[in-house]
Amino acid sequence: MKKLTKQSPVTLVELPATQFGVLNGEISFNEFSKSRMPSRAIHVLEGILRDDGWENVQSINSYHGKNGKSTAENFRRIFGSDVVLASYLTSTFLQTNKLFELYKLNNPEGIAVAGGFDANFRTEAALENADIVVKQEGEKTLVELMNRLIEDRNSLEDTEGIAFKKGKEIITTTPRKLLTSEELSQLPHPYYDKVTKKRVLGGVIETSRGCPRNCRFCTVTKFYGRNYRTKSIEYVVEELKRTKDLGKFIFYTDDNFIGSPNKTISLLEAIADKGLNKKLGIVQTPTELADNPKLMEAMKKTGINFLCIGIESINDDSLHNLGKGHTAEQNKRAIEIFGEYGFWRHVMMIFGLDGDTKEVYKETLSWMKKNSESMQFFAIVPGEGTPFHSEMQEENRILSEDWYLYDGHHVLLRPKNFTPYELQNMIIDAYNDYYSIKNNLKRLIISPDKTLTLGLMAYTTLFGGVSKIANSPQMKNHLEFLKSVS
């Protein structure tokens, strides 16, 4: 068996979503497919491995291929690597699983390592073709695992935070404690190669992990915990300096950017003081932000003008069923306040919940058209490991385990007040209505960022960004399936 060293070729892979989950198949679209941001995981892990002395590490994602597809050169690198690490979501499981299968056929002694949300919650499926799964946060685990593989690849039982196959048995080791704020602030910074730097349109940065909320459908607290952990101001400022030339905007990937409001204000003041506020900033935030004028003002001064707000519903019954902590009126008022402050409001809704009716649908769409600059209308995904998934499973309401459909665009559950086919068409119609030329022009007149509105108009209408979802082979096939079970 080939000896692993720190000179061995190691490749990190993150594959794009494709039609039907086919490896190197046609790319799947949503209305923000053209935003082109770096992969969230593999560049972090590459930075960590390089810092640990690994000399032959390379990341491969859709930017390293041609038209989103991997090239023969990409596959040669992957199949020739002694270790391949892949991070993926449920919607990209099938193509990643196939890649691992081909990797093991081409390189039987190679080591395939899986990580990410789906691998964590569906570990047995991940180990169908992967040798090892890194559970939950991988930064500390990966370094320890890679060094253990150098010493003895057959003795992994005392490596915390992994699962692996031993014969026909799956061994799950002792869970690793989540990283502390201090540990997060000491991690090596992400490594971005020249291709990624050249091809992305924006950068990504994480300032915190975890969410103090515990929504019943959300996998974030199951993966990162409810303990809100922040990185130090110095660490975040340094990373912003390192990524200041990475595209024209910065997306703060925190699931809850304002989990510690006073710390967030101090961070924002430091960013502004260092002159790192020249790009458009995008954050995900709960509606509590509307209760904190000082925080909103600090965000505006830092260039954070784009808010992603997952209010999910403007129906109280639906909000209660999801375990959300606000009423519909509180959510509506918060969105209005964000508009008064001049923020771009990207409002994210879930439709087809048990409290939803056709009247609620009409009211929601009408309200969205008047109170947001952009939107996403999701069908709820039954995320593995959540109370919501368990409930839907017990009620036998999960319609499909075609994993490539688990992206929020496709109806996966049998709703109470509609047929599945009816609900899917309602979601498609909502996109077409909201992003119609007529409604885009109405928003343009009052938009806080007319350049951004024009760009979104061009993509969603002129270049078919919305129709690519509704008219994709994958969606057409799913509609036929939903019709058959309705």
Phi, psi and omega in degrees: 000135185296135180281129178274134176227175179283000172262355181294146177290127179233129182235132176255134187231138169223110186272150178281161173291136180230162176300125179064015178067027182279131176299124181064026178277188179293138184291139173273150186240154159223181187291352179240024180300332183274005181289333172048081176247160178294157171299143185281329189261311195291330179288327174297313183291326177295318177300321181292317180293318178298319179296331180275002174100006177284125193262345186231065183249138179216141175258142177228122173223193186297337181285342183269357180255211180231122182055038177084355182254148178288145180264171177301323178296319177301313182293324177299318179297314182297308185291338179269002182275145177284332175224132173239125178246127181235132174253137184206163174259173177301320183291345178245017180295313188299314181291327178290319178299319178293321177299315178299319179300313180292323177300314182291329177291320181278336185217074186304333181269356178291159183247120180258123183240128180250148177205172181111177185301310185293318179297326179292316185271336179238061187297319181299318178296319180299323184278007174300318179233344174277153177271326187219143172243129172271121185270141178051221184295133189253353189299309182285320181299318185298316180299314180296318180297313183297321178289328175292324178295329175294317184288308184195101184291350180261006181229084186245001189300331182263012173272112184291147170081027178225167168226147181205164179268136172228099190068234177265358183266144173258121179260125174248120185277177179303131179300143177273141177296145176297147181296141177280169176302320179296317180294320178299326183280355179251001181292146171300151180282158180302151177250124179246121180283171185297321181297314179298314180302323183284326192259343180280155178260345180207162179257168176232148177209144179247128178251347182202168174223154179090166179212128182291348176279174178210059181298141190294337185259355191265134180272351185300311182290336177286333182266311185259351180084167179271349179286115184279118185242126183253148171277155183293154178301318181299319181295314182294317179298317179298318180292323176297322177298319182291334185249014186295338179262011183267086177078188188254357178216167178231127178255116176278113192277359179308137177289337176215095187293338187244030181299334175230085191306316182295319177295321179296318178298315179299319178297313182297321178296321179293320179298316179294318180299326181274002179071026182260029185245029186272343181262161170294128177256138180237131179225157170261128185217146170282171184287347178303338178306326182296342180271003187231082181304321181299319180292318179297319179295321178295322179296316180299319180293338181267002180087005178277099184243357186242114181252131171258115188238112179269081180276344173071318185199157169246028177242123186298321179298317180294318179298319179296317181295331180275349183080021178284150188263012183232158176272166178299319181294322177298317179297315180299316181295321179298316179298322177297318180297318178301322177295321179296330179276356178085018177283149166282125185253103174264101188263130182249125184238151171248133177234151182103013178286167188297335179271359185273142176227177177297326179293318178297319179302311181296317180297317181297312182296318178298316180294319181298319182295334182264342191231023176208158178263337175203163183206161167230131182249102187264150159268135186294140178259126178283084185294127179303139177092357181259156174301326180296318178299316180299318180296315181294325178293316179297325180273002178058042184254356178281121188269333187213144169240034168280100195297334180294345179275353187276062183234004180092346179270340189249137178288122184244348184239153174279112181285162182280325190248008178216166166278156178302320180296317179298315181297317180299317179292327177295320179293316177299315180297324179297317177298312182298321179291308184300315184263022175293158179303318180302309183286329174298318180294322177299317181290327181301321183300322185249011185294141175283349180214089186293329177296315179295319179298317179297320178297317179292322176301314182299317183289314186286333183248295185298321182258009170071029182300324179278317182294335178296332176284307186293328185257010180291151176305323181297314180292318179299318178296320181292323177298320177295321177297313181297323177299322183288338181252005182271000000 
